[in-house]
Amino acid sequence: MTGFGRRLRVLAIGPQPVWPPIDGGKEGIHGALQALARHVELVYACPCPNPRADSYEHFRSLGIDYRPVPFQPTDSPAVVLASTLQLKPFKFHKYGTRNALRAFSSVLGGLQPDAVFCFHAHTEELGQRLRRRHAWNVPIMVREHNIEYELVASYRATLPLPSRLASAPFEWLTRRAEQGQWARVDSVAFLSDRDYAIAVATGSVARPLLAPEGVPLPMRRERQRPQGPPQLLIPLNARATQSVWNLRRFLHEYWVRMAVEPVLGDTRLAITGVGAGLLHQLTGITPGEQARTRIDALGFLPSLEPVFESALALISPTFVGGGIRKKILEAMAHQLPVIATSLDIDTSHFFDPPHNILRLGTPREFASTVASLATDDAQWHRLANAGRETVERHACWDGFAAVIVAELETLVHARESQ
């Protein structure tokens, strides 16, 4: 029972199926759903033409009414053209087409929610269209995974001048659409201090909310600094353009330059999510050069726990992008020190270098930091423990759910009092 007096029925709309939670995006939604379901009656609907047979029982065990929808968003020329003609970025519009509305309406049937919670800005248009079609007098809340137009702007800044000029309209459309969403919906939950501050400064958000997410917490234990040749870790999402670009810049500007310097000794770099061949395609670094500079492309791993256990530190080379890198929080939860860029560190007030995280700095500063971690037991243990304490205090799923549910109750009560 919540403070509202009864359990709210919430329709959560997601951009994808999230079982099993095999990457940061899916785990972020799955963890939030699990926490929210302890406080509200939760229906989760998402595009999913071919749901896994075990997904229904899994969500039922969590107390979640799972409604996979036989619809698949596409980036077809027709959708891109229709979006452009309506002055909408296609990433937002492709989830809110007529076909999407028809498919979701059929699956939801006579559902009467108290509130709609959109797990991504991409699904806001769909939420609005469902509310109008079914005449729901309910609030809509959006979770901003990251500010999309900030991500577009940071990526544009890295392009050559002709491409930068050609992509300017897309950035403008994204900014216009996203700030328009903030003005339309009843509340917007931001996951990082940086995104919250940027949004508030625009004056577009009627009810901005800061709601940091959580990560799975393994059992806390006494960690020892790994012995043997030091190994650094970078988890890669090879399907995310900005992640690939960030990795390519780090490898060429930092690792390849410094790996041959005595300061790094025999330190190795492990990259998950790609094999040697795909890494070559994505970064231009040949398998021979990978071997020479001690790069280990580990391919897809069903779990990162073994590499968290054996690594000296996690590297988060974010030069473009937005939002919090969940792998930073996940590494901290596993008591693994983190070295990150200023863009990562500045997202949230609880990243406090050098207390609980280390700054990447210049290539030479990075190499010096790695060498220090590899030889200083006291520093390694201090960072490992401080990172874990940071996650326990600031990245708790129950805390996220409490903030979201309290806001939904306030919005629902205001609607019912009208």
N, C-alpha and C positions, 0 to 999 in steps of 0.2 A: 504494500500500500504506500502510495506517495503522499506528499504533503497536500496534494490537490484534493484528496478525499476519496479518490477512486483511481484505478489503473487506467491511464489513457490508452486508447488504441491508436497506434502510430503506423502510417504507411511509409516505409522507407524505400526510396527508389534509388537503385544503384546502377552504375554503368556496365557492370559485368558480374558473372558468377564468381563467388569468392571461396568456394570449397573445391579442392583443398587450398589453403592460403599459402601459395608457393612463392609469392614475391611480396615486396613491401606494400604495393597498392592493394592487393587482395587482403593481406594480413591487417592493414589499417581498417578496412571495412569490416572484416570478420571480427576483429577484436572489439570494435565499437558496437556491432550488433550484439555480440555476446554480453557486453556490459549493459547495454540499453535494455535487453530482454529481461534483466533482473528487476526492472522498475516499471516497464510498460508492456502492454500487449502489442507485440511487434509483428508486422507483416513485411516481408522483404520481397520486392519485385525487381527483376532485372532482365535485360535481354539475354536469352539463353535458349537457342533452338534445340539443343541436344543436352538436356541436363543429365548429370551423372546419376546412376541408379542409387548410390549411397548418400546423395546429398539430402534427400528428403528426410531420411532417418536422422542424419546428423543434425539438421536444423531443428527437427522435432525434439531431439534430446536437449537442445538449448532453449526450448520454449518459443521457437520462432516459426511463424507460418510462412513457409517458403513458397513463392509464386514465380517460378521461371516462366519467361514470356517467349513464345516462338517468334522472335524478331531479331534481326541482326543489323545493327547500324553499318552503313557502308560509306565509303569515300568515293562513290561513283561520280562520273562527270555530271550526271543529272542533279545529284544532291548538291554538289559544289556550285553548279550554275544557279540552282534555285536559291541556295543560301546567299550567293553574291547579289542576285537580283533583289533580295529582301534586305540587303545590307546586314547580313548576319554571318559570322564566321561559321564555316561548315561543321567544325567540331562541336559547336553547340547545337546547330540546327538538326544534325543527322539523328539525334536522339528524340527529336520532337516532331517528326514528320507525321503525315496523316496515317501512314502504315503503322508507325509506332503507336500512335494514339489508339488506333483500331485494335491492335494486338493487346496492348495493356488493358484497355477497357474490357475486352472479352475475358481476360484472365481474372481481373479484379471483380467482375460481376457486380453484385449488389453491396460490396464492401462500403461501410460508412465509417471512415476514420475520424478521429478527433483532430488530427494534425498530419501534415505531409512533411517528411524530412528527406531532402534531396542530398544524396551523398557526394554529389559533385556538381559544380556549376553547369556542366554539360547537360544535366538532366532537369534543370530548372524549367525550361520551356515545356517539357513534357508534364511536369507537375502542375504548371499553370493550366495547360490544356485539359488535363484530367479533372482539375477542380471545376473548370467551367462546364465541361460536358456532363459531369455528374451532379452539378449544382451543390458542391460541398461548401458549406460556410465554415471553412477551417483555415487556420494559419499555415503558411509555408515557410519552412526554415531551410537554409542552404548551408552545407558544410563546404568551406573553401579549402580544398586539398592544397592548393597553392593559387596565387593570383596569376591567372593564365596570361594576361597581357604583360605582366612583369617578366614572365618566362620568355614570351615572344620578343620583348624589347631587349633582354639581355642576350638572346641568341642572335638577333639582328645586328647587334653592335659588333659581332665577331665576323660578319660577312664582308666581302669586298664591296666597294662603293656601289657598283651597278646593282648587285643583288640587294644591298641594303635599301636602295631607293625603290626597287621593284617590290619589296616586301613591306614597305611603309603602309600601304592601304590595309594590309591584313592586320598589322598592329593596331591601326586606328579602329578598324571594325571590332577587333577583340576588346579593346579598351571601352568602346562605346557600348558593346553588348553586355560586358561584365558589369560595368557601373550601372547600366540600366536594370540589370537583375537586382543589384543591391538596393535600388530604389523601389522595386516592385514588391519584393518579398517582405515578410514580416520580421525576419531576423536572419543574420548571417554569422556563422561561427567560423572564426579564423584560428588556425592551429599554431601560428607563431607570432611572437611580439612584432616582428618586422612587418608581416602582412597586415596585422591589425592596425599598426600605426599608419601604414601607407593608405589603407582603406579609409580610416577615420579622417585623414588629411584631405581626402577628396570631397568630404561632405555629402557623399552619395548614400551612405548607409544609415537608415533610421535607427536600427538597433544592432550595433556591432557587438560581438561577443568574442572573448578570448577563451578558447577551449582546447588546450594542449592535449594531444592524444597519448595513448600509452603504448607499451610494447610487452610482449610476453616476458615474464620474469622467471628465469630458471632458479633453482635452489642456490642460495648464496653459500659460498664455501671458501676455504683458504686456497687462493690461487698462487702458483709459483711462476716466476718468470721462466719461459721456455728455455731450455738449454740447447746447445748445438748452434748451427748457423742461423742467425736471425732471419725471420720470415715476416714480411709485411703483407697485408691483405687488402685487396680491392674487390668487392662484389660488384659485378657489372650487370646491368639490364641491357642486353644487346638490342632490344626492340625500342629503346628510348633514345631518340636522336641526341638529346642534350647529354645523356650519360656517356654515349660513345664519343661525342665531341670532347667532353671533359677528360675522359681517359686518354684520348689521342694527344691532347695538349700536355697532360701530365707526363706521359711517356716520352714525348719528344723534347719537352723543355726541361724536365726534371730528371726522370729516371735514366734515359739513355746517356745524358750528359754526365750524371754523377755516379752511375754504377761502376764506371771504370776508375773512379778516384779511390785512393787508399782509405779515405775516411769511412766508406761504406763496407770495406772489407769484403766478406763473403755473403753479405746480406742478400736475400732473395726476395722477389716480388711475386706473390701468388694472386692470380686473377681468376675469379669464378664466373661461370656463365658463358664462357667461350672456350673452344679448343684452339690450338696453335694456328690452324688454317684460317678459321674465322677471325681470329685476332689479327692476322696478317691482312685480311680483306678490309677490316674496319680501321686499322691504324697504319697500314703500310710497313709495319715492322716484320721482316721475314722470320721464319722459324729459326734460321741460322743466327740472326741478330738477337732473337729472343734467348737462345741458348747462351750466346756470348755475354749478354747483359743480365743473365740469371732471372729471366721472366718465366714463370710456370703458369701456363694456361690450363686450368684444372677442369674446364668444361662445366656442365650442369651438375650441381650437387643437390640431392634431395634435402639436405640439412647443412647449415653452416656451422653447426656446433663443433664438429671435429677441427675445422680450420680456425675457429675462434680459440679453441684450446691450444693449438700449436703456434699461433701467430704471436709476434712481438707487439704489433699494433695494427689497427685498422687505419687506412688512408682514405679520406674523403676529399677527392680533388674536384670540388665544385667551383668552376669559374663562371659558368652561366647556369641559370635555372632559378627556381624559387621553392619555398616551403622548406620543411625540415627533412633532412635525409634520415629516414627511419633506421638505416643501417648504423648510423652513429649511435642512436639510442639503444639499438639491439646489441651493439658491441659493448657499450657501457653496462648494459644489463648482465652481460657475460663477464664483466670485470676485465675487459680488454681496453687498454689505453687507445686513444683516438688522436690522430693528427689531421687537422682539417683546415680548409681555406677560411679566409676572413668572411667570405660570403656565407658559409655555413655557420660560423661562430656568431655572427651578428644577427642571426635569425631570432635568437631567444636569450633572455636575460640570464638564464641559468647555465649557459655555457660561459665559463669563467677561466680563460687561460692565464697562467699555466696551472691553475688549481685542479681543474677536472678535465681539461682538454688542452692540446698543444696546437699552436698555429703553424701552418705549413711554411709561410714565409718565402724567401728566395730559394732557389735550388740549393745553394750552399748552406743556408740556414736549415733547410729540410734535412740535408745529409748530416749536419752536426746534431740535430735533434735525434735522429735515428741512432747515431753512434752513442749518444748519451743514454738513451733508453736501453740500448743493448748491453751497457756496462754498469749502470747504476740501479742496483736492486731497490734501494729505498725510493727512488723516483718512480720506478715502474709500479711498485706496490701502492704508493700514494695515489697515483693516477687511477689505477685499477679500482681501488676502494672508493675514491671520490666520485668516479663515474657511476659506480653502482648506487651510491647514496643519492646522486643527482636524479637518476631515473626513478628510484623509489619515491622521491619527494615530488618530482615534477612531471613524470610521464606515467601516470597511473590511470588505468582504464576506468576504475570506479570514480575517480575524480572527474574525468571527462563526462561520464554518464550523468553524474550528479549535476554538473553545470547545464548540460543539454536538457535534461528532464525538467529542471527548475524553470528554465526559459520556456519550454513548451507549455508547462502548466500555467505560467503567467499569460502566455499568448492565448491559450484556450479559454482561460477564465475571462480575459478581456473580451473575447468574441461572444461568449455566452452571456456576458453582462450587458451587451449592447441592446 
